[in-house]
């Protein structure tokens, strides 16, 4: 993991918002992130691809849906940076709103995307 690339990736507001949401969930579908952030799917997908390229997240495809999660193989220091950042901002805007919007997303029976 390249330290500079990690911090550059996290310096973008949309990417940081995605990472903060992912840090508190096992994985999220692109549609869940799109709903929570209130942004168009192509924009969210673009930022998730950038995070994947740097090695912050991994994805898996299930049918038509793409699911993302924080990469398990991150160095401990990188996991700690993400954990500390997510914990530190979770009660601030826009992160608090993102979590609330995700929690209120329709069609998530059992907390899982079913769009």
N, C-alpha and C positions, 0 to 999 in steps of 0.2 A: 504494500500500500504506500503510495507516494503521499507524503504529508502535505505538500503544497497543493496537490490535486484534490485531496480531500477537503481542505479548507476552502479552496476555490469553489468546489461543488456546493459546499454548505453556505457559501456567501450569497448565493442567489436565493431570493425570498421564496419563490415557488418550490425550489428543490428543498430548502430547509423545512417548509411547511409539509412536504411529502414525507421527509425523513422523520419529523416529529410525530406525525400520525403513524407511520410504520413502526416507530420505536415502541409504541404502546399497543400494538396488535401483532399477532403471529404473522399475518399476511393480509393484504387488502387487494381487492380487484381494482382495476383502473376505473371502473364505473363508480366505485365507492370513493376513490380519491377525487374524481371529477366532481361528484356531488358535494363532498365535504368542502372542497376548495372553491366551488362555484366558478370553475374555469372550464373552457372547452376541452374535450377529450384530446384533440391533437396537441394542444399546449402541454397538458399533463403528461401525455405519452412522450413528448419530446424531452421533458425534464427527467422523466424516469429513465429514458434511454441514456441520458448523460450520466445519471447516477450509476447505472449499470456499467457503463463504459469505464468509469473510475474504479468500480469494484465495491461500491457502497451497498448496492442492492442486487438481488438475484430475482429472476422471474421464472414462472412456469405457466404453461398454457393448458387450459382445460376447456375443451370445446372451443367456443368463440371467445372465452374470457382469458385475460392475462392477469395473473396474480403476482404481486411483488412482496418482498420481505427484505429486512436488513440481512445482509450476507453473514452467515454463521462464521465463515473463515476470516473475518476481520481480525487484525491484531488487537489484543486487549486494550491498548491505548486508544484505538479508534472506536471500539465499542464504548469505552468510558467517555470519550468526547461526545458521542451521540447521546448516550444516556444522560450525561450532565446537561447538555444543551436542551434536550427534550424536557427534563425535569425543571430546568430553570425558566423555561418560557411557557409551560403548559397553562398557566393562569393569565397569560397576557394575550392581547389581540395581536394578530388574527388567530393565533393557535387555539385559544379557548373556543372561539366561534367554530373553527374547523372541527374540533372534537364534538361539539354540540350538534353541528349539522350532520356529522356522520352518525351520531347516535339517534338522530331523528329521521334518518333516511328511510323512506318507505321501501317495501319489498326486501327487507333484510331479516326474514324470520330467523330467529336464533342468532342474530347478529352477523349473518353471512349474506353476502350479495346473492341475489337470485334474479337479477335483471335480465 
